[in-house]
C-alpha cells in the first residue's frame, strides 16, 4: 500500500508541472487574443499546480492590467519582483499599474528601479516623466521625455513632451512635437486638437481653427 501511494505521489509530481505548463501556454494564447478573463483563469490553474511560475504571475498581471483590475495586477507584479528581483520588466509593469492608480511616487520609484537594471527602457522614462509632471516637476519631466523621444520616437513620447511644453508655456516647442504626432498618426484627432491649443496661444488663430475643425471631423468619423 505504501509503495502504491508513493508511486501515485511521484506520478502526480511529474504530471503537475506538465499540466501547469499547458495551462500557462493556453493562458498566453488567450492573452494574445485579448480574451483577458479566460487568460486569468488559465493562469490561476497553472499557479494552483505550480506556485513558482514567474511567467504566469507576470502574464496574469498584464491581463488584470488590461481589465483595469489594478490591485490584483500590482500583487502579481510584486510577486514577480519577489521571485525575480533583477527583472526590469516587472518594475515597468508595476509602474504602469500604479500610474493607473495615480500613485505617482510609486511610479517614480518603480521606474527608477527599472532604469537601474536597464537604462534604455523608453517606457520607464515616459511614465516617470508623466509622474514627475503631475507632481509639479515639469523640468525634470522634460529630461525624461527627451530621453524617451531619443530612445523611442513614437506618438506617446512626443505627445507627453508636447503636453509638458504646453504646461510651461513653450508652445512653439509643443507644436513641433505635435507635428510629429500628427505625422505618425494622421487619423487621430488628439494631435490636431492639442496643436490647436498651442497655435491659439501664439496667436495663430487661423491654424488653430483649421486644427480644431480637422480634429472634430476625425472625432465624428
C-alpha positions in Angstrom: 0.0 0.0 0.0 2.8 2.4 0.9 4.6 1.6 -2.3 1.4 2.2 -4.3 0.8 5.6 -2.6 4.4 6.6 -3.2 4.0 5.7 -6.8 0.9 7.9 -7.2 2.6 10.8 -5.4 5.6 10.6 -7.7 3.3 10.4 -10.7 1.4 13.5 -9.7 4.7 15.3 -9.1 5.7 14.5 -12.6 2.4 15.3 -14.2 1.5 18.6 -12.4 4.4 20.6 -13.9 3.3 19.4 -17.4 -0.3 20.4 -16.7 0.8 23.7 -15.3 2.8 24.4 -18.5 -0.2 23.5 -20.6 -2.4 26.0 -18.7 0.3 28.6 -18.9 0.5 28.2 -22.7 -3.3 28.3 -23.0 -3.4 31.5 -21.0 -0.7 33.1 -23.1 -2.7 32.3 -26.3 -5.8 33.8 -24.7 -3.9 36.9 -23.6 -2.7 37.4 -27.2 -6.2 37.1 -28.4 -7.3 39.7 -25.8 -9.5 37.1 -24.0 -8.4 38.5 -20.7 -10.8 36.9 -18.3 -10.2 33.5 -19.8 -6.5 34.0 -19.7 -6.7 34.8 -16.0 -8.5 31.5 -15.3 -5.8 29.6 -17.2 -3.0 31.4 -15.2 -4.9 30.7 -11.9 -5.0 27.0 -12.8 -1.3 27.0 -13.7 -0.3 28.6 -10.4 -2.5 26.2 -8.5 -0.4 23.4 -9.9 2.9 25.1 -9.7 3.1 28.2 -7.5 6.5 29.5 -8.6 5.7 30.0 -12.3 7.1 33.5 -12.7 5.7 33.9 -16.2 2.2 33.0 -15.0 2.3 35.8 -12.4 3.7 38.3 -15.0 1.1 37.5 -17.7 -1.8 37.3 -15.2 -0.8 40.7 -14.0 -0.9 42.0 -17.6 -4.3 40.5 -18.1 -5.5 42.2 -14.9 -4.0 45.5 -16.0 -5.8 45.2 -19.4 -9.1 44.8 -17.4 -8.1 47.8 -15.2 -8.0 45.5 -12.2 -5.1 47.4 -10.8 -4.7 45.9 -7.3 -4.6 42.3 -8.5 -2.2 43.4 -11.2 0.1 45.1 -8.6 0.0 41.9 -6.5 1.1 39.8 -9.4 3.9 42.1 -10.5 5.1 42.4 -6.9 5.3 38.6 -6.8 7.4 38.6 -9.9 9.7 41.1 -8.3 9.9 38.9 -5.2 10.8 35.9 -7.3 13.0 37.7 -9.8 14.3 41.0 -8.2 16.5 41.6 -11.2 13.6 41.8 -13.6 13.4 45.3 -15.1 10.2 44.4 -16.9 8.4 43.6 -13.7 9.1 47.1 -12.3 7.9 48.7 -15.6 4.7 46.6 -15.4 4.0 47.6 -11.8 4.7 51.2 -12.6 2.0 51.1 -15.3 -0.5 49.7 -12.8 0.5 52.4 -10.3 0.1 55.1 -13.0 -3.5 53.9 -13.4 -3.9 54.5 -9.7 -2.3 57.9 -9.9 0.3 56.7 -7.4 2.9 59.0 -8.8 5.5 58.4 -6.1 5.2 54.7 -6.7 5.6 55.2 -10.4 8.7 57.3 -9.9 10.2 54.6 -7.6 9.4 51.7 -9.8 10.7 53.4 -13.0 13.9 54.3 -11.2 14.3 50.6 -10.2 13.7 49.5 -13.8 16.2 52.0 -15.1 18.9 50.9 -12.7 18.5 47.5 -14.4 18.2 48.7 -18.0 18.9 52.3 -18.8 17.4 52.1 -22.3 13.8 51.4 -21.3 11.9 54.3 -23.1 8.6 53.4 -21.4 10.1 53.9 -18.0 11.3 57.4 -18.9 7.9 58.2 -20.4 5.9 57.0 -17.3 8.3 58.6 -14.9 8.1 61.9 -16.9 4.3 61.8 -16.5 4.6 61.2 -12.8 7.1 64.0 -12.4 5.0 66.4 -14.3 1.9 65.5 -12.3 3.8 66.1 -9.0 5.0 69.5 -10.0 8.4 68.9 -11.6 7.9 69.7 -15.3 11.6 70.5 -16.0 12.6 67.1 -14.6 9.8 65.6 -16.6 11.2 67.1 -19.8 14.6 65.4 -19.2 12.8 62.1 -19.1 10.7 62.8 -22.1 13.8 63.9 -24.1 15.3 60.6 -23.3 12.1 58.7 -24.2 12.0 60.5 -27.6 15.6 59.7 -28.2 15.1 56.0 -27.5 11.6 55.6 -29.0 10.3 58.5 -31.0 6.7 57.4 -31.0 3.3 59.1 -30.6 3.2 58.8 -26.8 6.7 60.2 -26.2 6.2 63.1 -28.5 2.7 63.8 -27.1 3.7 63.7 -23.5 6.6 66.0 -24.1 4.3 68.4 -26.0 1.9 68.4 -23.1 4.7 69.4 -20.8 5.9 72.2 -23.1 2.3 73.5 -23.1 2.3 73.4 -19.3 5.3 75.7 -19.1 4.2 77.9 -22.0 6.7 76.7 -24.6 4.0 76.5 -27.3 6.3 76.5 -30.3 8.2 73.5 -29.0 4.8 71.9 -28.3 3.7 72.5 -31.9 6.9 70.9 -33.2 6.2 67.7 -31.2 2.6 67.7 -32.1 3.6 67.9 -35.8 5.4 64.7 -35.2 2.3 63.1 -33.5 0.2 64.1 -36.5 2.8 62.7 -39.0 2.8 59.4 -37.1 -1.0 59.2 -36.7 -2.8 61.5 -39.1 -6.1 59.7 -38.5 -6.1 60.5 -34.8 -7.9 63.7 -33.6 -5.8 64.1 -30.5 -2.8 65.7 -32.1 -4.9 68.2 -34.0 -6.9 69.3 -31.0 -3.8 69.6 -28.8 -2.0 71.6 -31.6 -5.0 73.9 -31.9 -4.4 74.9 -28.3 -0.8 75.9 -28.8 -1.5 77.6 -32.1 -4.1 79.7 -30.4 -1.7 80.5 -27.6 0.9 82.0 -30.1 -1.8 84.0 -32.0 -2.1 81.7 -35.0 -5.9 81.7 -34.9 -6.4 80.5 -38.5 -4.2 77.5 -37.8 -5.9 76.8 -34.5 -9.3 77.0 -36.2 -8.1 74.6 -39.0 -6.8 72.1 -36.4 -10.0 72.2 -34.4 -12.0 71.5 -37.5 -9.8 68.6 -38.5 -9.9 67.2 -35.0 -13.7 67.4 -34.8 -14.1 65.8 -38.3 -11.9 62.9 -37.2 -13.7 62.5 -33.9 -17.0 62.2 -35.7 -15.8 59.7 -38.2 
